[in-house]
Amino acid sequence: MDTYSFLRELADSWALLILTLIFLGVIAWAFRPGARALHDDAAAVPFRGDEPDQARNDGAQT
């Protein structure tokens, strides 16, 4: 068996299985019950700096 045939057989069987298991593991890790707070915090990141307009208006009144 030459190297190409061996690597092709390995990629067609075991590598596919390993990559599928890694993919399922990542999906399971992302949807685990304790991750909701982390995902909610990450989703709020773009809205954390929404107060500069109020600070600018407060500065203009003085």
All heavy atoms as a GROMACS GRO file, in nm:
protein
  484
    1MET      N    1   0.086  -0.118   0.000
    1MET     CA    2   0.000   0.000   0.000
    1MET      C    3   0.090   0.124   0.000
    1MET      O    4   0.173   0.140   0.087
    1MET     CB    5  -0.089  -0.002   0.124
    1MET     CG    6  -0.176   0.118   0.136
    1MET     SD    7  -0.276   0.127   0.285
    1MET     CE    8  -0.401   0.006   0.250
    2ASP      N    9   0.071   0.210  -0.094
    2ASP     CA   10   0.153   0.331  -0.099
    2ASP      C   11   0.097   0.437  -0.004
    2ASP      O   12  -0.011   0.424   0.052
    2ASP     CB   13   0.165   0.385  -0.242
    2ASP     CG   14   0.030   0.419  -0.302
    2ASP    OD1   15  -0.056   0.468  -0.228
    2ASP    OD2   16   0.011   0.397  -0.423
    3THR      N   17   0.171   0.542   0.014
    3THR     CA   18   0.137   0.645   0.111
    3THR      C   19   0.007   0.716   0.076
    3THR      O   20  -0.077   0.740   0.164
    3THR     CB   21   0.251   0.748   0.120
    3THR    OG1   22   0.372   0.680   0.149
    3THR    CG2   23   0.224   0.850   0.227
    4TYR      N   24  -0.013   0.746  -0.050
    4TYR     CA   25  -0.134   0.817  -0.091
    4TYR      C   26  -0.258   0.735  -0.058
    4TYR      O   27  -0.356   0.788  -0.005
    4TYR     CB   28  -0.130   0.849  -0.240
    4TYR     CG   29  -0.259   0.911  -0.288
    4TYR    CD1   30  -0.286   1.045  -0.264
    4TYR    CD2   31  -0.355   0.836  -0.357
    4TYR    CE1   32  -0.403   1.103  -0.306
    4TYR    CE2   33  -0.472   0.892  -0.398
    4TYR     CZ   34  -0.497   1.026  -0.374
    4TYR     OH   35  -0.615   1.082  -0.414
    5SER      N   36  -0.257   0.607  -0.090
    5SER     CA   37  -0.374   0.522  -0.063
    5SER      C   38  -0.401   0.513   0.086
    5SER      O   39  -0.517   0.517   0.129
    5SER     CB   40  -0.352   0.383  -0.121
    5SER     OG   41  -0.339   0.389  -0.260
    6PHE      N   42  -0.296   0.502   0.165
    6PHE     CA   43  -0.313   0.494   0.310
    6PHE      C   44  -0.374   0.623   0.364
    6PHE      O   45  -0.469   0.620   0.443
    6PHE     CB   46  -0.179   0.466   0.378
    6PHE     CG   47  -0.186   0.474   0.527
    6PHE    CD1   48  -0.251   0.376   0.600
    6PHE    CD2   49  -0.129   0.580   0.594
    6PHE    CE1   50  -0.259   0.384   0.738
    6PHE    CE2   51  -0.137   0.589   0.731
    6PHE     CZ   52  -0.202   0.492   0.804
    7LEU      N   53  -0.319   0.737   0.323
    7LEU     CA   54  -0.371   0.865   0.372
    7LEU      C   55  -0.513   0.890   0.322
    7LEU      O   56  -0.596   0.946   0.395
    7LEU     CB   57  -0.279   0.979   0.330
    7LEU     CG   58  -0.141   0.980   0.397
    7LEU    CD1   59  -0.056   1.091   0.340
    7LEU    CD2   60  -0.154   0.992   0.548
    8ARG      N   61  -0.543   0.848   0.201
    8ARG     CA   62  -0.678   0.863   0.149
    8ARG      C   63  -0.778   0.779   0.228
    8ARG      O   64  -0.887   0.825   0.263
    8ARG     CB   65  -0.679   0.823   0.000
    8ARG     CG   66  -0.812   0.829  -0.067
    8ARG     CD   67  -0.861   0.972  -0.072
    8ARG     NE   68  -1.000   0.976  -0.109
    8ARG     CZ   69  -1.043   1.034  -0.219
    8ARG    NH1   70  -0.960   1.096  -0.298
    8ARG    NH2   71  -1.172   1.032  -0.247
    9GLU      N   72  -0.741   0.657   0.260
    9GLU     CA   73  -0.828   0.571   0.339
    9GLU      C   74  -0.846   0.626   0.480
    9GLU      O   75  -0.956   0.623   0.535
    9GLU     CB   76  -0.767   0.430   0.345
    9GLU     CG   77  -0.854   0.331   0.419
    9GLU     CD   78  -0.793   0.193   0.420
    9GLU    OE1   79  -0.722   0.156   0.325
    9GLU    OE2   80  -0.819   0.121   0.519
   10LEU      N   81  -0.739   0.678   0.537
   10LEU     CA   82  -0.746   0.738   0.670
   10LEU      C   83  -0.838   0.859   0.670
   10LEU      O   84  -0.922   0.876   0.759
   10LEU     CB   85  -0.605   0.777   0.716
   10LEU     CG   86  -0.594   0.831   0.857
   10LEU    CD1   87  -0.625   0.723   0.959
   10LEU    CD2   88  -0.455   0.886   0.880
   11ALA      N   89  -0.825   0.944   0.570
   11ALA     CA   90  -0.908   1.064   0.562
   11ALA      C   91  -1.054   1.028   0.536
   11ALA      O   92  -1.144   1.097   0.585
   11ALA     CB   93  -0.856   1.155   0.451
   12ASP      N   94  -1.080   0.925   0.460
   12ASP     CA   95  -1.217   0.887   0.429
   12ASP      C   96  -1.289   0.824   0.548
   12ASP      O   97  -1.411   0.827   0.552
   12ASP     CB   98  -1.220   0.789   0.312
   12ASP     CG   99  -1.194   0.857   0.180
   12ASP    OD1  100  -1.203   0.981   0.175
   12ASP    OD2  101  -1.164   0.787   0.081
   13SER      N  102  -1.217   0.768   0.641
   13SER     CA  103  -1.284   0.697   0.749
   13SER      C  104  -1.262   0.764   0.885
   13SER      O  105  -1.352   0.826   0.940
   13SER     CB  106  -1.237   0.552   0.753
   13SER     OG  107  -1.096   0.548   0.770
   14TRP      N  108  -1.143   0.753   0.938
   14TRP     CA  109  -1.118   0.797   1.075
   14TRP      C  110  -1.118   0.949   1.089
   14TRP      O  111  -1.169   1.002   1.188
   14TRP     CB  112  -0.987   0.738   1.127
   14TRP     CG  113  -0.999   0.591   1.146
   14TRP    CD1  114  -0.946   0.495   1.066
   14TRP    CD2  115  -1.073   0.523   1.246
   14TRP    NE1  116  -0.981   0.371   1.112
   14TRP    CE2  117  -1.059   0.384   1.223
   14TRP    CE3  118  -1.150   0.564   1.353
   14TRP    CZ2  119  -1.120   0.290   1.303
   14TRP    CZ3  120  -1.210   0.469   1.434
   14TRP    CH2  121  -1.194   0.334   1.409
   15ALA      N  122  -1.060   1.019   0.995
   15ALA     CA  123  -1.057   1.164   1.005
   15ALA      C  124  -1.199   1.221   0.999
   15ALA      O  125  -1.231   1.315   1.072
   15ALA     CB  126  -0.971   1.223   0.895
   16LEU      N  127  -1.283   1.165   0.915
   16LEU     CA  128  -1.421   1.210   0.907
   16LEU      C  129  -1.493   1.186   1.040
   16LEU      O  130  -1.566   1.273   1.089
   16LEU     CB  131  -1.494   1.138   0.794
   16LEU     CG  132  -1.641   1.174   0.776
   16LEU    CD1  133  -1.655   1.321   0.740
   16LEU    CD2  134  -1.702   1.088   0.668
   17LEU      N  135  -1.471   1.072   1.100
   17LEU     CA  136  -1.532   1.042   1.229
   17LEU      C  137  -1.482   1.137   1.337
   17LEU      O  138  -1.562   1.191   1.415
   17LEU     CB  139  -1.502   0.897   1.268
   17LEU     CG  140  -1.554   0.853   1.404
   17LEU    CD1  141  -1.705   0.855   1.406
   17LEU    CD2  142  -1.501   0.715   1.437
   18ILE      N  143  -1.353   1.162   1.341
   18ILE     CA  144  -1.296   1.251   1.443
   18ILE      C  145  -1.348   1.394   1.425
   18ILE      O  146  -1.387   1.459   1.522
   18ILE     CB  147  -1.142   1.247   1.438
   18ILE    CG1  148  -1.094   1.111   1.487
   18ILE    CG2  149  -1.080   1.359   1.519
   18ILE    CD1  150  -0.947   1.085   1.463
   19LEU      N  151  -1.350   1.443   1.303
   19LEU     CA  152  -1.399   1.578   1.279
   19LEU      C  153  -1.548   1.591   1.310
   19LEU      O  154  -1.593   1.695   1.360
   19LEU     CB  155  -1.371   1.621   1.136
   19LEU     CG  156  -1.222   1.645   1.105
   19LEU    CD1  157  -1.204   1.674   0.957
   19LEU    CD2  158  -1.168   1.758   1.189
   20THR      N  159  -1.625   1.488   1.283
   20THR     CA  160  -1.767   1.489   1.318
   20THR      C  161  -1.785   1.494   1.469
   20THR      O  162  -1.869   1.570   1.520
   20THR     CB  163  -1.838   1.365   1.260
   20THR    OG1  164  -1.821   1.365   1.118
   20THR    CG2  165  -1.985   1.366   1.294
   21LEU      N  166  -1.706   1.418   1.543
   21LEU     CA  167  -1.714   1.420   1.689
   21LEU      C  168  -1.671   1.554   1.746
   21LEU      O  169  -1.732   1.603   1.842
   21LEU     CB  170  -1.631   1.306   1.748
   21LEU     CG  171  -1.683   1.166   1.721
   21LEU    CD1  172  -1.585   1.062   1.774
   21LEU    CD2  173  -1.821   1.146   1.782
   22ILE      N  174  -1.569   1.615   1.688
   22ILE     CA  175  -1.527   1.748   1.732
   22ILE      C  176  -1.638   1.849   1.707
   22ILE      O  177  -1.670   1.932   1.793
   22ILE     CB  178  -1.396   1.789   1.662
   22ILE    CG1  179  -1.280   1.706   1.715
   22ILE    CG2  180  -1.368   1.939   1.681
   22ILE    CD1  181  -1.151   1.725   1.639
   23PHE      N  182  -1.700   1.843   1.590
   23PHE     CA  183  -1.809   1.934   1.558
   23PHE      C  184  -1.924   1.919   1.656
   23PHE      O  185  -1.977   2.018   1.709
   23PHE     CB  186  -1.857   1.910   1.414
   23PHE     CG  187  -1.978   1.990   1.378
   23PHE    CD1  188  -1.966   2.125   1.348
   23PHE    CD2  189  -2.103   1.931   1.372
   23PHE    CE1  190  -2.077   2.199   1.313
   23PHE    CE2  191  -2.215   2.005   1.338
   23PHE     CZ  192  -2.202   2.139   1.309
   24LEU      N  193  -1.964   1.797   1.683
   24LEU     CA  194  -2.073   1.773   1.778
   24LEU      C  195  -2.035   1.818   1.918
   24LEU      O  196  -2.121   1.869   1.993
   24LEU     CB  197  -2.112   1.625   1.776
   24LEU     CG  198  -2.177   1.577   1.646
   24LEU    CD1  199  -2.199   1.426   1.650
   24LEU    CD2  200  -2.307   1.651   1.621
   25GLY      N  201  -1.910   1.802   1.955
   25GLY     CA  202  -1.864   1.848   2.086
   25GLY      C  203  -1.870   1.999   2.099
   25GLY      O  204  -1.911   2.052   2.203
   26VAL      N  205  -1.832   2.071   1.994
   26VAL     CA  206  -1.839   2.217   1.996
   26VAL      C  207  -1.984   2.263   2.005
   26VAL      O  208  -2.016   2.357   2.080
   26VAL     CB  209  -1.769   2.276   1.872
   26VAL    CG1  210  -1.800   2.423   1.854
   26VAL    CG2  211  -1.620   2.253   1.881
   27ILE      N  212  -2.072   2.200   1.931
   27ILE     CA  213  -2.214   2.235   1.937
   27ILE      C  214  -2.270   2.209   2.076
   27ILE      O  215  -2.342   2.292   2.132
   27ILE     CB  216  -2.294   2.158   1.830
   27ILE    CG1  217  -2.249   2.197   1.689
   27ILE    CG2  218  -2.444   2.178   1.846
   27ILE    CD1  219  -2.270   2.342   1.656
   28ALA      N  220  -2.238   2.094   2.134
   28ALA     CA  221  -2.285   2.062   2.269
   28ALA      C  222  -2.229   2.161   2.371
   28ALA      O  223  -2.300   2.202   2.464
   28ALA     CB  224  -2.245   1.919   2.306
   29TRP      N  225  -2.102   2.203   2.354
   29TRP     CA  226  -2.041   2.297   2.448
   29TRP      C  227  -2.110   2.434   2.437
   29TRP      O  228  -2.132   2.501   2.538
   29TRP     CB  229  -1.893   2.309   2.418
   29TRP     CG  230  -1.821   2.403   2.509
   29TRP    CD1  231  -1.781   2.380   2.636
   29TRP    CD2  232  -1.784   2.538   2.480
   29TRP    NE1  233  -1.720   2.491   2.687
   29TRP    CE2  234  -1.721   2.591   2.593
   29TRP    CE3  235  -1.798   2.617   2.367
   29TRP    CZ2  236  -1.671   2.719   2.596
   29TRP    CZ3  237  -1.749   2.746   2.371
   29TRP    CH2  238  -1.686   2.795   2.486
   30ALA      N  239  -2.144   2.476   2.316
   30ALA     CA  240  -2.207   2.607   2.297
   30ALA      C  241  -2.349   2.611   2.355
   30ALA      O  242  -2.393   2.715   2.403
   30ALA     CB  243  -2.210   2.643   2.150
   31PHE      N  244  -2.419   2.498   2.351
   31PHE     CA  245  -2.557   2.494   2.398
   31PHE      C  246  -2.571   2.434   2.537
   31PHE      O  247  -2.682   2.397   2.577
   31PHE     CB  248  -2.644   2.418   2.299
   31PHE     CG  249  -2.672   2.496   2.173
   31PHE    CD1  250  -2.609   2.464   2.055
   31PHE    CD2  251  -2.760   2.602   2.175
   31PHE    CE1  252  -2.632   2.537   1.940
   31PHE    CE2  253  -2.785   2.676   2.060
   31PHE     CZ  254  -2.721   2.644   1.942
   32ARG      N  255  -2.462   2.425   2.611
   32ARG     CA  256  -2.472   2.369   2.746
   32ARG      C  257  -2.554   2.463   2.834
   32ARG      O  258  -2.561   2.584   2.807
   32ARG     CB  259  -2.333   2.345   2.804
   32ARG     CG  260  -2.258   2.468   2.841
   32ARG     CD  261  -2.112   2.437   2.875
   32ARG     NE  262  -2.046   2.553   2.929
   32ARG     CZ  263  -1.999   2.654   2.860
   32ARG    NH1  264  -2.013   2.653   2.728
   32ARG    NH2  265  -1.940   2.755   2.918
   33PRO      N  266  -2.617   2.410   2.939
   33PRO     CA  267  -2.707   2.492   3.020
   33PRO      C  268  -2.641   2.614   3.086
   33PRO      O  269  -2.701   2.719   3.099
   33PRO     CB  270  -2.757   2.395   3.127
   33PRO     CG  271  -2.741   2.261   3.066
   33PRO     CD  272  -2.622   2.270   2.977
   34GLY      N  273  -2.516   2.604   3.126
   34GLY     CA  274  -2.452   2.715   3.195
   34GLY      C  275  -2.401   2.826   3.105
   34GLY      O  276  -2.349   2.926   3.154
   35ALA      N  277  -2.414   2.812   2.976
   35ALA     CA  278  -2.357   2.910   2.883
   35ALA      C  279  -2.451   3.026   2.851
   35ALA      O  280  -2.409   3.120   2.786
   35ALA     CB  281  -2.317   2.840   2.754
   36ARG      N  282  -2.573   3.020   2.896
   36ARG     CA  283  -2.669   3.124   2.858
   36ARG      C  284  -2.625   3.262   2.905
   36ARG      O  285  -2.634   3.360   2.830
   36ARG     CB  286  -2.807   3.092   2.913
   36ARG     CG  287  -2.910   3.192   2.869
   36ARG     CD  288  -3.051   3.148   2.906
   36ARG     NE  289  -3.147   3.226   2.836
   36ARG     CZ  290  -3.198   3.196   2.717
   36ARG    NH1  291  -3.162   3.088   2.656
   36ARG    NH2  292  -3.287   3.274   2.660
   37ALA      N  293  -2.575   3.273   3.026
   37ALA     CA  294  -2.532   3.403   3.077
   37ALA      C  295  -2.414   3.457   2.996
   37ALA      O  296  -2.408   3.577   2.967
   37ALA     CB  297  -2.494   3.392   3.224
   38LEU      N  298  -2.323   3.372   2.958
   38LEU     CA  299  -2.209   3.415   2.877
   38LEU      C  300  -2.253   3.464   2.739
   38LEU      O  301  -2.204   3.566   2.689
   38LEU     CB  302  -2.109   3.301   2.861
   38LEU     CG  303  -2.037   3.258   2.988
   38LEU    CD1  304  -1.956   3.132   2.961
   38LEU    CD2  305  -1.949   3.368   3.038
   39HIS      N  306  -2.348   3.392   2.679
   39HIS     CA  307  -2.397   3.431   2.547
   39HIS      C  308  -2.478   3.561   2.555
   39HIS      O  309  -2.468   3.645   2.465
   39HIS     CB  310  -2.481   3.320   2.485
   39HIS     CG  311  -2.403   3.197   2.453
   39HIS    ND1  312  -2.289   3.198   2.376
   39HIS    CD2  313  -2.422   3.068   2.488
   39HIS    CE1  314  -2.241   3.076   2.365
   39HIS    NE2  315  -2.320   2.995   2.433
   40ASP      N  316  -2.555   3.579   2.661
   40ASP     CA  317  -2.630   3.703   2.677
   40ASP      C  318  -2.535   3.821   2.696
   40ASP      O  319  -2.558   3.930   2.643
   40ASP     CB  320  -2.726   3.693   2.796
   40ASP     CG  321  -2.842   3.600   2.769
   40ASP    OD1  322  -2.869   3.571   2.650
   40ASP    OD2  323  -2.907   3.555   2.866
   41ASP      N  324  -2.428   3.801   2.772
   41ASP     CA  325  -2.329   3.906   2.793
   41ASP      C  326  -2.259   3.940   2.661
   41ASP      O  327  -2.239   4.058   2.629
   41ASP     CB  328  -2.227   3.862   2.898
   41ASP     CG  329  -2.125   3.970   2.926
   41ASP    OD1  330  -2.167   4.084   2.954
   41ASP    OD2  331  -2.004   3.940   2.922
   42ALA      N  332  -2.222   3.840   2.584
   42ALA     CA  333  -2.156   3.864   2.455
   42ALA      C  334  -2.251   3.934   2.357
   42ALA      O  335  -2.207   4.016   2.276
   42ALA     CB  336  -2.106   3.733   2.397
   43ALA      N  337  -2.378   3.903   2.364
   43ALA     CA  338  -2.475   3.966   2.274
   43ALA      C  339  -2.495   4.114   2.308
   43ALA      O  340  -2.532   4.193   2.220
   43ALA     CB  341  -2.609   3.892   2.282
   44ALA      N  342  -2.469   4.153   2.432
   44ALA     CA  343  -2.491   4.292   2.474
   44ALA      C  344  -2.368   4.380   2.450
   44ALA      O  345  -2.376   4.501   2.472
   44ALA     CB  346  -2.528   4.294   2.622
   45VAL      N  347  -2.258   4.326   2.404
   45VAL     CA  348  -2.136   4.403   2.386
   45VAL      C  349  -2.155   4.524   2.293
   45VAL      O  350  -2.111   4.634   2.326
   45VAL     CB  351  -2.020   4.313   2.337
   45VAL    CG1  352  -1.903   4.394   2.288
   45VAL    CG2  353  -1.977   4.220   2.448
   46PRO      N  354  -2.222   4.513   2.179
   46PRO     CA  355  -2.235   4.632   2.092
   46PRO      C  356  -2.316   4.745   2.154
   46PRO      O  357  -2.305   4.860   2.110
   46PRO     CB  358  -2.308   4.578   1.968
   46PRO     CG  359  -2.285   4.432   1.970
   46PRO     CD  360  -2.273   4.393   2.113
   47PHE      N  361  -2.396   4.716   2.255
   47PHE     CA  362  -2.483   4.818   2.313
   47PHE      C  363  -2.426   4.879   2.441
   47PHE      O  364  -2.491   4.962   2.504
   47PHE     CB  365  -2.620   4.757   2.342
   47PHE     CG  366  -2.682   4.694   2.220
   47PHE    CD1  367  -2.697   4.557   2.213
   47PHE    CD2  368  -2.720   4.772   2.113
   47PHE    CE1  369  -2.752   4.499   2.100
   47PHE    CE2  370  -2.775   4.714   2.000
   47PHE     CZ  371  -2.791   4.577   1.994
   48ARG      N  372  -2.307   4.843   2.481
   48ARG     CA  373  -2.250   4.894   2.606
   48ARG      C  374  -2.212   5.040   2.597
   48ARG      O  375  -2.208   5.110   2.695
   48ARG     CB  376  -2.129   4.812   2.646
   48ARG     CG  377  -2.167   4.677   2.697
   48ARG     CD  378  -2.048   4.602   2.749
   48ARG     NE  379  -2.090   4.468   2.787
   48ARG     CZ  380  -2.009   4.366   2.795
   48ARG    NH1  381  -1.880   4.381   2.770
   48ARG    NH2  382  -2.054   4.249   2.829
   49GLY      N  383  -2.182   5.090   2.481
   49GLY     CA  384  -2.140   5.228   2.467
   49GLY      C  385  -2.249   5.319   2.414
   49GLY      O  386  -2.221   5.414   2.343
   50ASP      N  387  -2.375   5.294   2.448
   50ASP     CA  388  -2.485   5.374   2.395
   50ASP      C  389  -2.509   5.504   2.473
   50ASP      O  390  -2.600   5.577   2.441
   50ASP     CB  391  -2.615   5.293   2.395
   50ASP     CG  392  -2.623   5.200   2.276
   50ASP    OD1  393  -2.538   5.214   2.186
   50ASP    OD2  394  -2.714   5.115   2.273
   51GLU      N  395  -2.429   5.537   2.572
   51GLU     CA  396  -2.452   5.655   2.653
   51GLU      C  397  -2.375   5.779   2.611
   51GLU      O  398  -2.394   5.883   2.671
   51GLU     CB  399  -2.419   5.622   2.800
   51GLU     CG  400  -2.505   5.511   2.859
   51GLU     CD  401  -2.653   5.541   2.852
   51GLU    OE1  402  -2.693   5.657   2.871
   51GLU    OE2  403  -2.730   5.447   2.826
   52PRO      N  404  -2.290   5.779   2.510
   52PRO     CA  405  -2.215   5.902   2.477
   52PRO      C  406  -2.304   6.019   2.436
   52PRO      O  407  -2.267   6.133   2.461
   52PRO     CB  408  -2.125   5.861   2.361
   52PRO     CG  409  -2.110   5.715   2.374
   52PRO     CD  410  -2.239   5.667   2.433
   53ASP      N  411  -2.419   5.998   2.377
   53ASP     CA  412  -2.507   6.108   2.339
   53ASP      C  413  -2.555   6.184   2.461
   53ASP      O  414  -2.560   6.306   2.462
   53ASP     CB  415  -2.626   6.056   2.260
   53ASP     CG  416  -2.584   6.004   2.123
   53ASP    OD1  417  -2.480   6.048   2.074
   53ASP    OD2  418  -2.656   5.918   2.068
   54GLN      N  419  -2.587   6.112   2.567
   54GLN     CA  420  -2.633   6.177   2.690
   54GLN      C  421  -2.518   6.257   2.752
   54GLN      O  422  -2.538   6.369   2.798
   54GLN     CB  423  -2.685   6.073   2.788
   54GLN     CG  424  -2.740   6.136   2.915
   54GLN     CD  425  -2.795   6.033   3.010
   54GLN    OE1  426  -2.791   5.914   2.983
   54GLN    NE2  427  -2.845   6.077   3.123
   55ALA      N  428  -2.398   6.204   2.752
   55ALA     CA  429  -2.284   6.274   2.808
   55ALA      C  430  -2.254   6.400   2.725
   55ALA      O  431  -2.219   6.504   2.779
   55ALA     CB  432  -2.162   6.182   2.810
   56ARG      N  433  -2.269   6.391   2.594
   56ARG     CA  434  -2.246   6.506   2.507
   56ARG      C  435  -2.351   6.614   2.534
   56ARG      O  436  -2.320   6.732   2.538
   56ARG     CB  437  -2.252   6.461   2.362
   56ARG     CG  438  -2.195   6.562   2.268
   56ARG     CD  439  -2.188   6.510   2.127
   56ARG     NE  440  -2.204   6.364   2.123
   56ARG     CZ  441  -2.227   6.295   2.014
   56ARG    NH1  442  -2.234   6.356   1.899
   56ARG    NH2  443  -2.241   6.165   2.016
   57ASN      N  444  -2.476   6.575   2.553
   57ASN     CA  445  -2.582   6.672   2.583
   57ASN      C  446  -2.562   6.738   2.719
   57ASN      O  447  -2.586   6.855   2.735
   57ASN     CB  448  -2.719   6.606   2.574
   57ASN     CG  449  -2.756   6.570   2.432
   57ASN    OD1  450  -2.702   6.626   2.337
   57ASN    ND2  451  -2.846   6.475   2.417
   58ASP      N  452  -2.517   6.660   2.817
   58ASP     CA  453  -2.492   6.715   2.950
   58ASP      C  454  -2.380   6.817   2.944
   58ASP      O  455  -2.384   6.920   3.011
   58ASP     CB  456  -2.457   6.604   3.050
   58ASP     CG  457  -2.577   6.516   3.080
   58ASP    OD1  458  -2.690   6.560   3.053
   58ASP    OD2  459  -2.556   6.403   3.130
   59GLY      N  460  -2.279   6.793   2.864
   59GLY     CA  461  -2.168   6.886   2.850
   59GLY      C  462  -2.208   7.014   2.780
   59GLY      O  463  -2.155   7.120   2.806
   60ALA      N  464  -2.305   7.006   2.688
   60ALA     CA  465  -2.347   7.124   2.614
   60ALA      C  466  -2.432   7.217   2.699
   60ALA      O  467  -2.439   7.336   2.676
   60ALA     CB  468  -2.426   7.083   2.490
   61GLN      N  469  -2.497   7.166   2.804
   61GLN     CA  470  -2.583   7.248   2.888
   61GLN      C  471  -2.505   7.332   2.986
   61GLN      O  472  -2.556   7.431   3.037
   61GLN     CB  473  -2.682   7.159   2.964
   61GLN     CG  474  -2.781   7.091   2.872
   61GLN     CD  475  -2.870   6.993   2.946
   61GLN    OE1  476  -2.852   6.973   3.067
   61GLN    NE2  477  -2.964   6.933   2.877
   62THR      N  478  -2.383   7.296   3.013
   62THR     CA  479  -2.308   7.373   3.116
   62THR      C  480  -2.241   7.493   3.061
   62THR      O  481  -2.226   7.527   2.954
   62THR     CB  482  -2.201   7.284   3.183
   62THR    OG1  483  -2.117   7.229   3.084
   62THR    CG2  484  -2.265   7.182   3.269
   0.00000   0.00000   0.00000
